[in-house]
């Protein structure tokens, strides 16, 4: 059996899809890198709270339910983020969700850990509005103990 016609057709499918042939798929080269799409700024202490900010590029969003903080040290610190209300959306994979666009600010009470060195892991996941989702992301940060006056 001659495979040349099949191989030729398979090689043309992406070009046909992009030329309006009914199939639509985003061009990977047009997507931003994950750190450009969801720029997580270094966490900052703000008194007895830890402040986190994401600068989310236009055309991208973060899922509320995929945002989490895990303390690596000290382990007794709280892990519940204080988040604003997001935009309600129905997601084909997750159902009813909240998402964030633009600048997202979140605070985390430090409690007894306020005067200690902190080591934390931040997890998040987001998507491009064109229908491409990024894999879950993990970033780790270490903040020294605050200086005593």
MARRO-691926 format. One record per residue (C-alpha): residue in one letter; z, y, x. Coordinates in steps of 0.001 Angstrom, whole numbers, plus 500000, padded with zeros to 6 digits. Last residue first. Example, Ala and Ser with C-alpha at 12.3 -4.5 7.8 and 13.67 -1.06 7.14 Angstrom:
<atoms>
S507140498940513670
A507800495500512300
</atoms>
This chain:
<atoms>
X565290547228514772
X564682543482514574
X561113542408515080
X559651540252512332
X559336536547513137
X555887535683514436
X553062534908512035
X551072531700512413
X547981531141510296
X545999528086509232
X542725528124507283
X541423525449504919
X538212525613502887
X537097523427499975
X533354522720500161
X531065525552499085
X529502525649495644
X525842526418494965
X524857527549491477
X523115530884492074
X526451532622491430
X527623531428494851
X530729529274494821
X534348529237495836
X537129527138497267
X540522527948498722
X543288526535500901
X545758528485503030
X547940526686505583
X551079528361506815
X553160528870509927
X555830531516509609
X558360532890512082
X561569533742510290
X563136536799508671
X561456536433505265
X561942532626505163
X564978532968502857
X562698534223500058
X559134534694501256
X557602535702497944
X553820535177497960
X551362537906497136
X547686537735496262
X544921540319496548
X541331539495495582
X538617542018496425
X535236541474494806
X535016538563492356
X537654536118491120
X537372533041488914
X539403531564486075
X538562528112484767
X537681526222481565
X535782523045482506
X536045521917486146
X532566520479486845
X530233522443484539
X532455525512484739
X533364527525481676
X534478530992482729
X537430533302482275
X537489536182484787
X540724536311486748
X544215537472485893
X545976538715489002
X547653536265491376
X551249535770492502
X551028532697494701
X553599529945494287
X554398528261497616
X558069529102498159
X559512528636501691
X561592525542502453
X559115524038504917
X559646526726507527
X557172526004508954
X554086524167507649
X554099526087504409
X551242525233502066
X549397527965500228
X546952527314497406
X543813528706495779
X541598526065494087
X542914526775490573
X541887530429490859
X538294529590491804
X536594532055494143
X533382533929493357
X530067534911494937
X527169537221493977
X528698540243495697
X530825539137498681
X534471538211498172
X536923540104500380
X539956537856500259
X543445539250500660
X546854537691501335
X550230539491501340
X553450537697502299
X556502539020500561
X560047540103501497
X558880543325503116
X555085543187503186
X554219540612505804
X550505540397506416
X548039537525506127
X544840537770508201
X541866538624505957
X540075535818504154
X536375536704503990
X534891534638501164
X531068534948501337
X531055536002504988
X533475533279506074
X531555530691504024
X528206531593505554
X525996533571503226
X523262531885501224
X519595532872501626
X518910530088504150
X520069527523501601
X517332528530499168
X518587528037495672
X516991525331493586
X514741525583490586
X512345522907489426
X509842524124486860
X506927524639489259
X507915528242489886
X506676528512493483
X510082527516494846
X509893524125493167
X506295523612494275
X507226524364497893
X510149521937497757
X507937519257496146
X505111519496498716
X506589517103501311
X507266514491498633
X503666514764497390
X502301514238500914
X504637511308501516
X503565509680498252
X499846510238498974
X500265508815502534
X502167505690501515
X499069503415501325
X500000500000500000
</atoms>
